[in-house]
Amino acid sequence: MANYKNFIFAAVIVLCFASAVLCDDDDVSDVQESRTFGHHFLKRISFAIIPAAFVVGMITTLLGALTVVSMKGLGVGIVLLILTIGQMIARSLPQAIPITAFSGPAAPVPVVYKDW
């Protein structure tokens, strides 16, 4: 059984090789070049690839810069929001020590002696 499968496998390999070597139809003159994907299309697309890559690169760069600026603005907004919320919470809480005017000792009066 194994010999039979090996023989079939070898025959298929030999037939594929023979078909690749003996069936060379490159010099057939009645086959014309395709207008859609022929040599001229490849030439045109090669001229268009460089500007298209430049445009895609510029758009990617500008979108990246816009994202960075937007994230910066978002960060500043979040910091201001946190500060505002903290200020609102601090104003709503009762104060532990009431703020009063300074009631310490009176300032000393300077004594000036005149020597006549």
mmCIF file of the C-alpha atoms, coordinates in Angstrom:
data_MODEL
# 
_entry.id   MODEL 
# 
loop_
_atom_site.group_PDB 
_atom_site.id 
_atom_site.type_symbol 
_atom_site.label_atom_id 
_atom_site.label_alt_id 
_atom_site.label_comp_id 
_atom_site.label_asym_id 
_atom_site.label_entity_id 
_atom_site.label_seq_id 
_atom_site.pdbx_PDB_ins_code 
_atom_site.Cartn_x 
_atom_site.Cartn_y 
_atom_site.Cartn_z 
_atom_site.occupancy 
_atom_site.B_iso_or_equiv 
_atom_site.pdbx_formal_charge 
_atom_site.auth_seq_id 
_atom_site.auth_comp_id 
_atom_site.auth_asym_id 
_atom_site.auth_atom_id 
_atom_site.pdbx_PDB_model_num 
ATOM 1   C CA . MET A 1 1   ? 0.000   0.000   0.000   1.00 0.00 ? 1   MET A CA 1 
ATOM 2   C CA . ALA A 1 2   ? 2.821   2.403   0.828   1.00 0.00 ? 2   ALA A CA 1 
ATOM 3   C CA . ASN A 1 3   ? 4.589   1.636   -2.494  1.00 0.00 ? 3   ASN A CA 1 
ATOM 4   C CA . TYR A 1 4   ? 1.431   2.433   -4.395  1.00 0.00 ? 4   TYR A CA 1 
ATOM 5   C CA . LYS A 1 5   ? 1.115   5.884   -2.682  1.00 0.00 ? 5   LYS A CA 1 
ATOM 6   C CA . ASN A 1 6   ? 4.803   6.649   -3.221  1.00 0.00 ? 6   ASN A CA 1 
ATOM 7   C CA . PHE A 1 7   ? 4.482   5.752   -6.915  1.00 0.00 ? 7   PHE A CA 1 
ATOM 8   C CA . ILE A 1 8   ? 1.445   8.049   -7.353  1.00 0.00 ? 8   ILE A CA 1 
ATOM 9   C CA . PHE A 1 9   ? 3.217   10.889  -5.538  1.00 0.00 ? 9   PHE A CA 1 
ATOM 10  C CA . ALA A 1 10  ? 6.369   10.512  -7.686  1.00 0.00 ? 10  ALA A CA 1 
ATOM 11  C CA . ALA A 1 11  ? 4.265   10.398  -10.879 1.00 0.00 ? 11  ALA A CA 1 
ATOM 12  C CA . VAL A 1 12  ? 2.454   13.626  -9.930  1.00 0.00 ? 12  VAL A CA 1 
ATOM 13  C CA . ILE A 1 13  ? 5.782   15.371  -9.221  1.00 0.00 ? 13  ILE A CA 1 
ATOM 14  C CA . VAL A 1 14  ? 7.244   14.216  -12.565 1.00 0.00 ? 14  VAL A CA 1 
ATOM 15  C CA . LEU A 1 15  ? 4.140   15.354  -14.473 1.00 0.00 ? 15  LEU A CA 1 
ATOM 16  C CA . CYS A 1 16  ? 4.204   18.795  -12.795 1.00 0.00 ? 16  CYS A CA 1 
ATOM 17  C CA . PHE A 1 17  ? 7.888   19.189  -13.630 1.00 0.00 ? 17  PHE A CA 1 
ATOM 18  C CA . ALA A 1 18  ? 7.365   18.066  -17.243 1.00 0.00 ? 18  ALA A CA 1 
ATOM 19  C CA . SER A 1 19  ? 4.449   20.445  -17.677 1.00 0.00 ? 19  SER A CA 1 
ATOM 20  C CA . ALA A 1 20  ? 6.498   23.356  -16.331 1.00 0.00 ? 20  ALA A CA 1 
ATOM 21  C CA . VAL A 1 21  ? 9.490   22.594  -18.584 1.00 0.00 ? 21  VAL A CA 1 
ATOM 22  C CA . LEU A 1 22  ? 7.850   21.444  -21.810 1.00 0.00 ? 22  LEU A CA 1 
ATOM 23  C CA . CYS A 1 23  ? 4.819   23.737  -21.955 1.00 0.00 ? 23  CYS A CA 1 
ATOM 24  C CA . ASP A 1 24  ? 6.638   27.033  -22.393 1.00 0.00 ? 24  ASP A CA 1 
ATOM 25  C CA . ASP A 1 25  ? 4.182   29.309  -24.268 1.00 0.00 ? 25  ASP A CA 1 
ATOM 26  C CA . ASP A 1 26  ? 5.954   32.656  -23.920 1.00 0.00 ? 26  ASP A CA 1 
ATOM 27  C CA . ASP A 1 27  ? 6.320   33.202  -27.668 1.00 0.00 ? 27  ASP A CA 1 
ATOM 28  C CA . VAL A 1 28  ? 2.617   33.004  -28.515 1.00 0.00 ? 28  VAL A CA 1 
ATOM 29  C CA . SER A 1 29  ? 1.912   36.105  -30.590 1.00 0.00 ? 29  SER A CA 1 
ATOM 30  C CA . ASP A 1 30  ? -1.896  36.135  -30.508 1.00 0.00 ? 30  ASP A CA 1 
ATOM 31  C CA . VAL A 1 31  ? -2.026  36.952  -26.760 1.00 0.00 ? 31  VAL A CA 1 
ATOM 32  C CA . GLN A 1 32  ? -2.160  40.703  -26.293 1.00 0.00 ? 32  GLN A CA 1 
ATOM 33  C CA . GLU A 1 33  ? -1.159  42.656  -23.239 1.00 0.00 ? 33  GLU A CA 1 
ATOM 34  C CA . SER A 1 34  ? -3.977  43.589  -20.924 1.00 0.00 ? 34  SER A CA 1 
ATOM 35  C CA . ARG A 1 35  ? -4.971  47.265  -20.894 1.00 0.00 ? 35  ARG A CA 1 
ATOM 36  C CA . THR A 1 36  ? -5.878  47.209  -17.230 1.00 0.00 ? 36  THR A CA 1 
ATOM 37  C CA . PHE A 1 37  ? -2.943  45.461  -15.563 1.00 0.00 ? 37  PHE A CA 1 
ATOM 38  C CA . GLY A 1 38  ? -0.287  45.523  -18.256 1.00 0.00 ? 38  GLY A CA 1 
ATOM 39  C CA . HIS A 1 39  ? 3.086   47.216  -18.483 1.00 0.00 ? 39  HIS A CA 1 
ATOM 40  C CA . HIS A 1 40  ? 1.603   50.686  -18.946 1.00 0.00 ? 40  HIS A CA 1 
ATOM 41  C CA . PHE A 1 41  ? -0.534  50.338  -15.833 1.00 0.00 ? 41  PHE A CA 1 
ATOM 42  C CA . LEU A 1 42  ? 2.518   49.386  -13.792 1.00 0.00 ? 42  LEU A CA 1 
ATOM 43  C CA . LYS A 1 43  ? 4.392   52.396  -15.190 1.00 0.00 ? 43  LYS A CA 1 
ATOM 44  C CA . ARG A 1 44  ? 1.536   54.752  -14.303 1.00 0.00 ? 44  ARG A CA 1 
ATOM 45  C CA . ILE A 1 45  ? 1.122   53.305  -10.837 1.00 0.00 ? 45  ILE A CA 1 
ATOM 46  C CA . SER A 1 46  ? 4.860   53.583  -10.174 1.00 0.00 ? 46  SER A CA 1 
ATOM 47  C CA . PHE A 1 47  ? 4.667   57.314  -10.958 1.00 0.00 ? 47  PHE A CA 1 
ATOM 48  C CA . ALA A 1 48  ? 1.646   57.702  -8.671  1.00 0.00 ? 48  ALA A CA 1 
ATOM 49  C CA . ILE A 1 49  ? 3.029   55.796  -5.683  1.00 0.00 ? 49  ILE A CA 1 
ATOM 50  C CA . ILE A 1 50  ? 5.566   58.454  -4.617  1.00 0.00 ? 50  ILE A CA 1 
ATOM 51  C CA . PRO A 1 51  ? 3.121   61.402  -4.441  1.00 0.00 ? 51  PRO A CA 1 
ATOM 52  C CA . ALA A 1 52  ? 0.487   59.205  -2.805  1.00 0.00 ? 52  ALA A CA 1 
ATOM 53  C CA . ALA A 1 53  ? 2.994   58.083  -0.161  1.00 0.00 ? 53  ALA A CA 1 
ATOM 54  C CA . PHE A 1 54  ? 3.954   61.724  0.438   1.00 0.00 ? 54  PHE A CA 1 
ATOM 55  C CA . VAL A 1 55  ? 0.314   62.745  0.896   1.00 0.00 ? 55  VAL A CA 1 
ATOM 56  C CA . VAL A 1 56  ? -0.370  59.835  3.244   1.00 0.00 ? 56  VAL A CA 1 
ATOM 57  C CA . GLY A 1 57  ? 2.747   60.709  5.250   1.00 0.00 ? 57  GLY A CA 1 
ATOM 58  C CA . MET A 1 58  ? 1.755   64.369  5.527   1.00 0.00 ? 58  MET A CA 1 
ATOM 59  C CA . ILE A 1 59  ? -1.778  63.507  6.610   1.00 0.00 ? 59  ILE A CA 1 
ATOM 60  C CA . THR A 1 60  ? -0.433  61.079  9.217   1.00 0.00 ? 60  THR A CA 1 
ATOM 61  C CA . THR A 1 61  ? 1.994   63.702  10.548  1.00 0.00 ? 61  THR A CA 1 
ATOM 62  C CA . LEU A 1 62  ? -0.668  66.400  10.764  1.00 0.00 ? 62  LEU A CA 1 
ATOM 63  C CA . LEU A 1 63  ? -3.100  64.055  12.494  1.00 0.00 ? 63  LEU A CA 1 
ATOM 64  C CA . GLY A 1 64  ? -0.376  63.107  14.978  1.00 0.00 ? 64  GLY A CA 1 
ATOM 65  C CA . ALA A 1 65  ? 0.350   66.765  15.732  1.00 0.00 ? 65  ALA A CA 1 
ATOM 66  C CA . LEU A 1 66  ? -3.365  67.478  16.116  1.00 0.00 ? 66  LEU A CA 1 
ATOM 67  C CA . THR A 1 67  ? -3.677  64.566  18.527  1.00 0.00 ? 67  THR A CA 1 
ATOM 68  C CA . VAL A 1 68  ? -0.764  65.840  20.647  1.00 0.00 ? 68  VAL A CA 1 
ATOM 69  C CA . VAL A 1 69  ? -2.211  69.358  20.819  1.00 0.00 ? 69  VAL A CA 1 
ATOM 70  C CA . SER A 1 70  ? -5.659  67.991  21.678  1.00 0.00 ? 70  SER A CA 1 
ATOM 71  C CA . MET A 1 71  ? -4.260  65.800  24.435  1.00 0.00 ? 71  MET A CA 1 
ATOM 72  C CA . LYS A 1 72  ? -2.366  68.793  25.844  1.00 0.00 ? 72  LYS A CA 1 
ATOM 73  C CA . GLY A 1 73  ? -5.551  70.850  25.936  1.00 0.00 ? 73  GLY A CA 1 
ATOM 74  C CA . LEU A 1 74  ? -7.414  67.963  27.517  1.00 0.00 ? 74  LEU A CA 1 
ATOM 75  C CA . GLY A 1 75  ? -4.737  67.647  30.197  1.00 0.00 ? 75  GLY A CA 1 
ATOM 76  C CA . VAL A 1 76  ? -4.914  71.344  31.057  1.00 0.00 ? 76  VAL A CA 1 
ATOM 77  C CA . GLY A 1 77  ? -8.714  71.138  31.221  1.00 0.00 ? 77  GLY A CA 1 
ATOM 78  C CA . ILE A 1 78  ? -8.582  68.151  33.571  1.00 0.00 ? 78  ILE A CA 1 
ATOM 79  C CA . VAL A 1 79  ? -6.098  69.931  35.877  1.00 0.00 ? 79  VAL A CA 1 
ATOM 80  C CA . LEU A 1 80  ? -8.323  73.019  36.008  1.00 0.00 ? 80  LEU A CA 1 
ATOM 81  C CA . LEU A 1 81  ? -11.376 70.859  36.697  1.00 0.00 ? 81  LEU A CA 1 
ATOM 82  C CA . ILE A 1 82  ? -9.609  69.103  39.578  1.00 0.00 ? 82  ILE A CA 1 
ATOM 83  C CA . LEU A 1 83  ? -8.540  72.445  41.055  1.00 0.00 ? 83  LEU A CA 1 
ATOM 84  C CA . THR A 1 84  ? -12.083 73.816  40.785  1.00 0.00 ? 84  THR A CA 1 
ATOM 85  C CA . ILE A 1 85  ? -13.609 70.746  42.424  1.00 0.00 ? 85  ILE A CA 1 
ATOM 86  C CA . GLY A 1 86  ? -11.042 70.946  45.234  1.00 0.00 ? 86  GLY A CA 1 
ATOM 87  C CA . GLN A 1 87  ? -11.833 74.619  45.781  1.00 0.00 ? 87  GLN A CA 1 
ATOM 88  C CA . MET A 1 88  ? -15.582 73.921  45.883  1.00 0.00 ? 88  MET A CA 1 
ATOM 89  C CA . ILE A 1 89  ? -15.089 71.119  48.406  1.00 0.00 ? 89  ILE A CA 1 
ATOM 90  C CA . ALA A 1 90  ? -12.815 73.296  50.561  1.00 0.00 ? 90  ALA A CA 1 
ATOM 91  C CA . ARG A 1 91  ? -15.385 76.110  50.622  1.00 0.00 ? 91  ARG A CA 1 
ATOM 92  C CA . SER A 1 92  ? -18.235 73.784  51.548  1.00 0.00 ? 92  SER A CA 1 
ATOM 93  C CA . LEU A 1 93  ? -16.485 72.144  54.507  1.00 0.00 ? 93  LEU A CA 1 
ATOM 94  C CA . PRO A 1 94  ? -16.749 73.801  57.945  1.00 0.00 ? 94  PRO A CA 1 
ATOM 95  C CA . GLN A 1 95  ? -13.597 75.561  59.048  1.00 0.00 ? 95  GLN A CA 1 
ATOM 96  C CA . ALA A 1 96  ? -11.887 74.225  62.174  1.00 0.00 ? 96  ALA A CA 1 
ATOM 97  C CA . ILE A 1 97  ? -10.457 77.557  63.366  1.00 0.00 ? 97  ILE A CA 1 
ATOM 98  C CA . PRO A 1 98  ? -12.443 80.701  62.642  1.00 0.00 ? 98  PRO A CA 1 
ATOM 99  C CA . ILE A 1 99  ? -10.417 83.411  61.053  1.00 0.00 ? 99  ILE A CA 1 
ATOM 100 C CA . THR A 1 100 ? -10.391 86.590  63.237  1.00 0.00 ? 100 THR A CA 1 
ATOM 101 C CA . ALA A 1 101 ? -8.421  89.768  63.294  1.00 0.00 ? 101 ALA A CA 1 
ATOM 102 C CA . PHE A 1 102 ? -4.991  89.712  64.850  1.00 0.00 ? 102 PHE A CA 1 
ATOM 103 C CA . SER A 1 103 ? -5.299  90.277  68.599  1.00 0.00 ? 103 SER A CA 1 
ATOM 104 C CA . GLY A 1 104 ? -1.710  90.025  69.767  1.00 0.00 ? 104 GLY A CA 1 
ATOM 105 C CA . PRO A 1 105 ? 0.123   92.539  71.945  1.00 0.00 ? 105 PRO A CA 1 
ATOM 106 C CA . ALA A 1 106 ? 0.226   96.148  70.830  1.00 0.00 ? 106 ALA A CA 1 
ATOM 107 C CA . ALA A 1 107 ? 3.234   97.334  68.987  1.00 0.00 ? 107 ALA A CA 1 
ATOM 108 C CA . PRO A 1 108 ? 5.728   99.144  71.208  1.00 0.00 ? 108 PRO A CA 1 
ATOM 109 C CA . VAL A 1 109 ? 5.872   102.912 70.923  1.00 0.00 ? 109 VAL A CA 1 
ATOM 110 C CA . PRO A 1 110 ? 9.360   104.077 70.110  1.00 0.00 ? 110 PRO A CA 1 
ATOM 111 C CA . VAL A 1 111 ? 10.870  106.433 72.693  1.00 0.00 ? 111 VAL A CA 1 
ATOM 112 C CA . VAL A 1 112 ? 13.067  109.150 71.270  1.00 0.00 ? 112 VAL A CA 1 
ATOM 113 C CA . TYR A 1 113 ? 15.313  111.157 73.618  1.00 0.00 ? 113 TYR A CA 1 
ATOM 114 C CA . LYS A 1 114 ? 16.442  114.552 72.478  1.00 0.00 ? 114 LYS A CA 1 
ATOM 115 C CA . ASP A 1 115 ? 19.755  115.639 73.720  1.00 0.00 ? 115 ASP A CA 1 
ATOM 116 C CA . TRP A 1 116 ? 19.756  119.480 74.054  1.00 0.00 ? 116 TRP A CA 1 
# 
